[in-house]
Amino acid sequence: MKNLFNYYLTFMNRLWCQLAISYALLSFFAIILIAIMLNSINNYTNFHTAITLENVERIIDSEELIVTQAILDTNNIEWLNKARNNIREKLINLEQGSGSSIYRITSSSSPKVYIEIIDKNGYPLISDFDDFSKEISPYLSKIKSQDAIKNSVIWLAKNGAILADKELIKHDTEELIGHLRIVYIAEFDPWIQFKSVMIFLFHIWGKVLLLSVPIGIICGLIASRYVTKQLQKMNEITESWRQGNFQKKISLPNDDVLMRHSEHLNNMARDLEMYLNLKQNLAISDERNRLARELHDTVKQKLFALGLQMATIKTKSAAMEVAGEHIFEAEAITREAQHDLMEIITQLHPIEGNNTSLFERIVMIAEDFKRRFGISIELKYSEFLQCNTYTEHHILRIVQESLINAVRHGKASKIVIASERHSETITLTIIDNGVGFMTEQKTGGLGLISMHERVQELIDGTFDIKSTVGVGTQITLSWRNES
């Protein structure tokens, strides 16, 4: 029993089952609502179609023979009552339609019928007019006006009471033997119509339920298949994120709920990618700074000491006579090693500052290069901008790499660094007058590759390099700034 109950809970927790139940209930109530609306509209239309002067006159004509016989046999009260009851029953149960679609006005109204049968002398043989209720009082003046209603069927009020007067003629002698007068009141009653609808629903709810169940199951299966398919797509993308590939994005149809979730996950993936990249770059930066410090504190100091030893040896005339040429060559190699080591240390350890803008740091880098390499660096910038640490790190690395390439490989003597801002997009241009190179040929170095990769890490980052042999090189990069 416990296993059966657990299986039931598992079955009910399935997505398609829950959706099927929801759609079945939705279908049930939707069909019920539609049935109520159609039934009410149909009854309202049939009611006004049934209550017509022609239908009332037709019923009166059908009972004319019995009423005539009742008047001729005045001593037989049974004929009079039979005639009155027949007319009342037919008017109260007035029908519209035929076959299985017959409508009775008692479904929407509680009709009232008042009948009076009088002889040719105006003496009432039987009369209900003494039982008039208050609702008839507004029509009394018309009812008492014999001339106005003589041998006719008229409305006492529009869509209200009907007054009928029928002359009764003896067929063999064509003699007037009396009158049949009827007041017929039937008004559409919402409360009676409501009770009629409830009875109608009581008879059809089982059929509606049987119809709703397969609709719910079919819709539940279709909806669950759609949702499962979309969730599978999301799972595949998130699995690629788990493996470190954040290039894939979730792309779903224009569905309100799933679209909001997919956008949320895409934003989360972008933030996570930026966080991981930042963390990775910070780790790389820390390692580069550590290497720069180690090189500065060990190799650079030893090279400096070696340079001092070379300078001391140069003061020894005996040593200079024996190995002067080799001493000068060793001193030149030592200076070149110191120069290369300073370039490596500068490339590994950028100039940092906590409260300075990006372009102020670029100015500091430019001043350091001018001091060490004796080149001209012109700076053109429109404003100082504050960038986030992640963006600033990449930009400073690209600037350092560009300046080192211009000095070391391009042999440039003049460099121009210019910046522009258009809305949220910043463009940085670095131009030198070096020897240039052919951009279509691979250089074999990692400098340009590194700059390309760093720009791709920026938001909407673009990188472009143009170079002409004998003229110089121009590097242009842009990105969307989010400080």
Backbone hydrogen bonds, N-H to C=O, Kabsch-Sander energy under -0.5 kcal/mol:
donor,donor_aa,acceptor,acceptor_aa,energy
5,F,1,M,-2.3
6,N,2,K,-2.5
7,Y,3,N,-2.4
8,Y,4,L,-2.1
9,L,5,F,-2.3
10,T,6,N,-2.5
11,F,7,Y,-2.6
12,M,8,Y,-2.6
13,N,9,L,-1.6
14,R,11,F,-1.1
18,Q,14,R,-2.3
19,L,15,L,-2.6
20,A,16,W,-2.4
21,I,17,C,-2.5
22,S,18,Q,-2.3
23,Y,19,L,-2.9
24,A,20,A,-2.6
25,L,21,I,-2.5
26,L,22,S,-2.5
27,S,23,Y,-2.9
28,F,24,A,-2.7
29,F,25,L,-2.6
30,A,26,L,-2.2
31,I,27,S,-2.9
32,I,28,F,-2.5
33,L,29,F,-2.6
34,I,30,A,-2.6
35,A,31,I,-2.9
36,I,32,I,-2.6
37,M,33,L,-2.5
38,L,34,I,-2.9
39,N,35,A,-2.8
40,S,36,I,-2.6
41,I,37,M,-2.7
42,N,38,L,-2.7
43,N,39,N,-2.6
44,Y,40,S,-2.5
45,T,41,I,-2.4
46,N,42,N,-2.8
47,F,43,N,-2.6
48,H,44,Y,-1.8
49,T,45,T,-1.6
50,A,46,N,-2.4
51,I,47,F,-2.3
52,T,50,A,-1.7
56,V,52,T,-1.9
57,E,53,L,-2.4
58,R,54,E,-2.3
59,I,55,N,-1.9
60,I,56,V,-2.1
61,D,57,E,-2.4
62,S,58,R,-1.7
63,E,59,I,-0.9
63,E,60,I,-0.8
64,E,61,D,-1.1
67,V,63,E,-2.2
68,T,64,E,-2.5
69,Q,65,L,-2.3
70,A,66,I,-2.1
71,I,67,V,-1.9
72,L,68,T,-2.2
73,D,69,Q,-1.8
74,T,71,I,-0.5
74,T,72,L,-0.8
76,N,73,D,-2.0
77,I,75,N,-0.8
79,W,76,N,-0.8
80,L,76,N,-1.0
81,N,77,I,-2.4
82,K,78,E,-2.4
83,A,79,W,-2.6
84,R,80,L,-2.5
85,N,81,N,-3.0
86,N,82,K,-2.4
87,I,83,A,-2.1
88,R,84,R,-2.5
89,E,85,N,-2.7
90,K,86,N,-2.2
91,L,87,I,-2.3
92,I,88,R,-2.8
93,N,89,E,-2.1
94,L,91,L,-1.2
96,Q,103,Y,-2.2
101,S,98,S,-1.5
102,I,99,G,-0.6
103,Y,96,Q,-3.0
105,I,94,L,-2.1
107,S,104,R,-2.1
108,S,105,I,-1.7
109,S,105,I,-1.2
112,K,185,I,-2.8
114,Y,183,V,-2.7
116,E,181,R,-2.8
117,I,126,I,-3.1
118,I,116,E,-0.5
118,I,179,H,-2.3
119,D,123,Y,-2.5
120,K,177,I,-0.9
122,G,119,D,-1.8
125,L,117,I,-3.0
126,I,117,I,-1.6
128,D,115,I,-1.9
131,D,128,D,-2.1
132,F,129,F,-1.3
136,I,133,S,-1.6
137,S,133,S,-0.6
137,S,134,K,-0.7
139,Y,136,I,-2.2
140,L,137,S,-1.3
143,I,139,Y,-2.2
144,K,140,L,-2.4
145,S,141,S,-0.5
145,S,142,K,-0.5
146,Q,144,K,-1.3
149,I,145,S,-0.8
149,I,146,Q,-0.7
150,K,146,Q,-0.6
150,K,147,D,-0.7
152,S,149,I,-1.1
152,S,165,D,-0.5
154,I,163,L,-2.9
156,L,154,I,-0.5
156,L,161,A,-2.8
157,A,161,A,-1.0
160,G,157,A,-2.3
162,I,184,Y,-2.9
163,L,154,I,-2.8
164,A,182,I,-3.0
165,D,152,S,-2.9
166,K,180,L,-2.8
168,L,178,G,-2.9
169,I,167,E,-0.6
170,K,175,E,-3.1
171,H,169,I,-0.6
174,E,170,K,-2.3
175,E,170,K,-0.8
177,I,168,L,-2.9
177,I,175,E,-0.5
178,G,168,L,-1.0
179,H,118,I,-1.9
180,L,166,K,-2.5
181,R,116,E,-3.1
181,R,179,H,-0.5
182,I,164,A,-2.7
183,V,114,Y,-2.7
184,Y,162,I,-3.1
184,Y,182,I,-0.5
185,I,112,K,-2.8
189,D,108,S,-3.6
193,Q,189,D,-2.4
194,F,190,P,-2.5
195,K,191,W,-2.3
196,S,192,I,-2.1
197,V,193,Q,-2.2
198,M,194,F,-2.3
199,I,195,K,-2.0
200,F,196,S,-2.1
201,L,197,V,-2.7
202,F,198,M,-2.2
203,H,199,I,-1.2
204,I,200,F,-1.0
205,W,201,L,-2.2
208,V,204,I,-2.5
209,L,205,W,-2.5
210,L,206,G,-2.3
211,L,207,K,-1.9
212,S,208,V,-2.3
213,V,209,L,-2.0
215,I,211,L,-1.2
216,G,212,S,-3.0
217,I,213,V,-2.5
218,I,214,P,-2.6
219,C,215,I,-2.7
220,G,216,G,-2.7
221,L,217,I,-2.5
222,I,218,I,-2.3
223,A,219,C,-2.9
224,S,220,G,-2.8
225,R,221,L,-2.2
226,Y,222,I,-2.1
227,V,223,A,-2.9
228,T,224,S,-3.0
229,K,225,R,-2.2
230,Q,226,Y,-2.2
231,L,227,V,-2.8
232,Q,228,T,-2.3
233,K,229,K,-1.7
234,M,230,Q,-2.1
235,N,231,L,-2.5
236,E,232,Q,-2.3
237,I,233,K,-2.1
238,T,234,M,-2.7
239,E,235,N,-2.1
240,S,236,E,-1.6
241,W,237,I,-1.9
242,R,238,T,-2.2
243,Q,239,E,-1.3
244,G,241,W,-1.8
245,N,240,S,-2.7
246,F,244,G,-0.9
255,D,253,P,-2.7
259,M,255,D,-2.9
260,R,256,D,-1.7
261,H,257,V,-2.0
262,S,258,L,-2.7
263,E,259,M,-2.6
264,H,260,R,-2.1
265,L,261,H,-2.6
266,N,262,S,-2.7
267,N,263,E,-2.5
268,M,264,H,-2.3
269,A,265,L,-2.7
270,R,266,N,-2.4
271,D,267,N,-2.6
272,L,268,M,-2.7
273,E,269,A,-2.8
274,M,270,R,-2.5
275,Y,271,D,-2.5
276,L,272,L,-2.9
277,N,273,E,-2.8
278,L,274,M,-2.7
279,K,275,Y,-3.0
280,Q,276,L,-2.9
281,N,277,N,-3.2
282,L,278,L,-2.8
283,A,279,K,-2.2
284,I,280,Q,-2.7
285,S,281,N,-3.2
286,D,282,L,-2.8
287,E,283,A,-2.3
288,R,284,I,-2.9
289,N,285,S,-2.8
290,R,286,D,-2.4
291,L,287,E,-2.6
292,A,288,R,-2.7
293,R,289,N,-2.6
294,E,290,R,-2.6
295,L,291,L,-2.9
296,H,292,A,-2.4
297,D,293,R,-2.9
298,T,294,E,-1.7
299,V,294,E,-0.5
300,K,295,L,-3.1
302,K,298,T,-2.5
303,L,299,V,-2.6
304,F,300,K,-2.4
305,A,301,Q,-2.5
306,L,302,K,-2.6
307,G,303,L,-2.4
308,L,304,F,-2.0
309,Q,305,A,-2.2
310,M,306,L,-2.2
311,A,307,G,-2.2
312,T,308,L,-2.1
313,I,309,Q,-2.5
314,K,310,M,-1.9
315,T,311,A,-0.5
315,T,312,T,-1.2
316,K,313,I,-1.7
317,S,315,T,-0.8
320,M,316,K,-2.1
321,E,317,S,-2.2
322,V,318,A,-1.7
323,A,319,A,-3.2
324,G,320,M,-1.5
327,I,323,A,-2.3
328,F,324,G,-2.4
329,E,325,E,-2.0
330,A,326,H,-2.5
331,E,327,I,-2.4
332,A,328,F,-2.2
333,I,329,E,-2.4
334,T,330,A,-2.3
335,R,331,E,-2.3
336,E,332,A,-2.5
337,A,333,I,-2.5
338,Q,334,T,-2.5
339,H,335,R,-2.6
340,D,336,E,-2.8
341,L,337,A,-2.6
342,M,338,Q,-2.2
343,E,339,H,-1.9
344,I,340,D,-2.3
345,I,341,L,-2.7
346,T,342,M,-2.6
347,Q,343,E,-2.3
348,L,344,I,-2.3
349,H,345,I,-2.5
358,L,385,L,-2.0
361,R,357,S,-1.7
362,I,358,L,-1.8
363,V,359,F,-2.1
364,M,360,E,-1.9
365,I,361,R,-2.3
366,A,362,I,-2.7
367,E,363,V,-2.7
368,D,364,M,-1.8
369,F,365,I,-2.2
370,K,366,A,-2.5
371,R,367,E,-2.1
372,R,368,D,-2.2
373,F,369,F,-2.7
374,G,370,K,-1.4
376,S,413,S,-2.6
377,I,375,I,-0.5
378,E,415,I,-3.0
380,K,417,I,-3.1
387,C,385,L,-0.6
392,E,388,N,-2.7
393,H,389,T,-2.2
394,H,390,Y,-1.3
395,I,391,T,-2.3
396,L,392,E,-2.5
397,R,393,H,-1.8
398,I,394,H,-2.3
399,V,395,I,-2.6
400,Q,396,L,-2.5
401,E,397,R,-2.5
402,S,398,I,-2.6
403,L,399,V,-2.5
404,I,400,Q,-2.5
405,N,401,E,-2.4
406,A,402,S,-2.3
407,V,403,L,-2.1
408,R,404,I,-3.3
409,H,405,N,-1.5
410,G,405,N,-2.3
412,A,406,A,-2.6
415,I,376,S,-2.9
416,V,431,I,-3.2
417,I,378,E,-3.1
418,A,416,V,-0.5
418,A,429,T,-2.8
419,S,380,K,-2.3
420,E,427,T,-2.3
422,H,425,T,-3.0
425,T,422,H,-2.5
426,I,479,W,-2.8
427,T,420,E,-2.9
428,L,477,L,-3.2
429,T,418,A,-3.2
430,I,475,I,-2.7
431,I,416,V,-2.8
432,D,473,T,-2.3
433,N,414,K,-1.5
435,V,410,G,-2.2
439,T,437,F,-0.7
441,Q,438,M,-1.4
450,S,446,L,-2.6
451,M,447,G,-2.1
452,H,448,L,-2.5
453,E,449,I,-2.4
454,R,450,S,-2.3
455,V,451,M,-2.2
456,Q,452,H,-1.8
457,E,453,E,-0.8
457,E,454,R,-0.7
458,L,455,V,-1.5
461,G,458,L,-1.4
462,T,478,S,-2.2
464,D,476,T,-2.5
466,K,474,Q,-2.8
468,T,472,G,-2.6
470,G,435,V,-3.9
471,V,468,T,-2.2
472,G,468,T,-2.2
473,T,432,D,-0.7
474,Q,466,K,-3.6
475,I,430,I,-2.7
476,T,464,D,-3.2
477,L,428,L,-2.6
478,S,462,T,-1.8
479,W,426,I,-1.8
480,R,459,I,-2.8
481,N,424,E,-3.0
481,N,479,W,-0.6
